[in-house]
Amino acid sequence: MFTVADVKCYYCGFVSGELTVEKGRSIQTGRFSAAPAYESSTFNDGVKRSGNLRCFRCQGPVYLDDARSVRPRTVITDIRPRRGRPRRSEVLARAS
């Protein structure tokens, strides 16, 4: 299970991105995902180096808002053939 929360500014209310943290771990170990408009900004690179999260718009302090629990998706590796009678379109396609 993961906890995902929006990173929101105290001053302007802008959502700079999302912070994803594994359940039961510290917030410092979380992974920050910037908002789509700011993914490649130079400010985002500075955040990754310094480790301090600030608002992308006004450089104000941020807090975590709208925290929700997310279950990771399972990866299906084995695809078994369909059971039962084949569809008529598949039979006709093989016959051609």
C-alpha positions as CSV (number, residue, x, y, z in Angstrom):
1,M,0.0,0.0,0.0
2,F,1.1,3.5,-0.8
3,T,0.0,6.9,0.5
4,V,-0.4,9.6,-2.1
5,A,-0.8,13.3,-1.1
6,D,-1.0,16.6,-3.0
7,V,1.8,19.1,-2.3
8,K,-0.1,22.4,-1.8
9,C,1.2,25.9,-1.1
10,Y,0.2,27.7,2.1
11,Y,0.3,31.1,0.4
12,C,-1.3,30.7,-3.0
13,G,-2.9,27.3,-2.8
14,F,-1.2,26.0,-5.9
15,V,-0.7,22.3,-6.2
16,S,3.0,21.7,-7.2
17,G,2.7,17.9,-7.5
18,E,2.2,14.7,-5.6
19,L,4.2,12.9,-3.0
20,T,4.1,9.1,-2.9
21,V,5.2,7.3,0.3
22,E,5.2,3.6,1.1
23,K,2.8,2.8,4.0
24,G,4.6,3.0,7.3
25,R,7.7,4.8,6.0
26,S,9.0,8.3,6.6
27,I,7.9,11.2,4.4
28,Q,11.6,11.9,3.5
29,T,11.7,8.5,1.7
30,G,8.8,9.5,-0.5
31,R,8.9,10.1,-4.3
32,F,7.9,13.6,-5.5
33,S,6.1,13.9,-8.9
34,A,5.9,17.4,-10.2
35,A,2.8,18.8,-11.9
36,P,2.9,18.2,-15.6
37,A,3.6,21.9,-16.5
38,Y,6.7,21.9,-14.2
39,E,8.2,18.5,-14.8
40,S,11.2,19.8,-16.8
41,S,11.7,23.2,-15.0
42,T,15.0,24.2,-13.6
43,F,13.4,24.9,-10.3
44,N,12.3,21.2,-10.1
45,D,16.0,20.2,-10.6
46,G,17.0,22.4,-7.7
47,V,14.4,20.8,-5.5
48,K,15.8,17.4,-6.2
49,R,19.3,18.5,-5.3
50,S,18.5,20.4,-2.1
51,G,15.6,18.2,-0.9
52,N,13.5,21.2,0.2
53,L,10.0,21.3,-1.3
54,R,8.7,24.8,-2.1
55,C,5.8,26.1,-4.2
56,F,6.7,26.3,-7.9
57,R,4.7,29.4,-8.4
58,C,5.6,31.7,-5.5
59,Q,8.4,29.7,-3.7
60,G,6.2,29.6,-0.5
61,P,6.1,26.8,2.1
62,V,4.0,23.7,1.2
63,Y,2.0,21.1,3.1
64,L,0.5,17.7,2.2
65,D,-3.2,17.8,1.4
66,D,-5.8,15.2,0.3
67,A,-3.9,12.1,1.4
68,R,-5.3,8.9,0.1
69,S,-4.3,5.2,0.2
70,V,-3.5,3.5,-3.1
71,R,-3.0,-0.2,-3.7
72,P,-0.3,-0.9,-6.3
73,R,-1.5,-2.6,-9.5
74,T,-0.7,-6.2,-10.0
75,V,1.3,-7.1,-13.0
76,I,-0.1,-10.0,-15.0
77,T,2.7,-12.0,-16.5
78,D,1.1,-15.2,-17.7
79,I,-1.6,-14.9,-20.3
80,R,-3.5,-18.1,-20.8
81,P,-5.6,-18.9,-23.8
82,R,-9.3,-18.4,-23.7
83,R,-11.3,-21.3,-22.5
84,G,-14.4,-22.6,-24.3
85,R,-15.6,-22.5,-27.8
86,P,-13.7,-20.0,-30.1
87,R,-15.6,-17.0,-31.6
88,R,-17.1,-17.4,-35.0
89,S,-15.0,-14.4,-36.3
90,E,-11.8,-16.2,-35.2
91,V,-12.8,-19.5,-36.9
92,L,-13.7,-17.7,-40.1
93,A,-10.4,-15.7,-40.0
94,R,-8.4,-19.0,-39.7
95,A,-10.3,-20.6,-42.5
96,S,-9.4,-17.8,-45.0
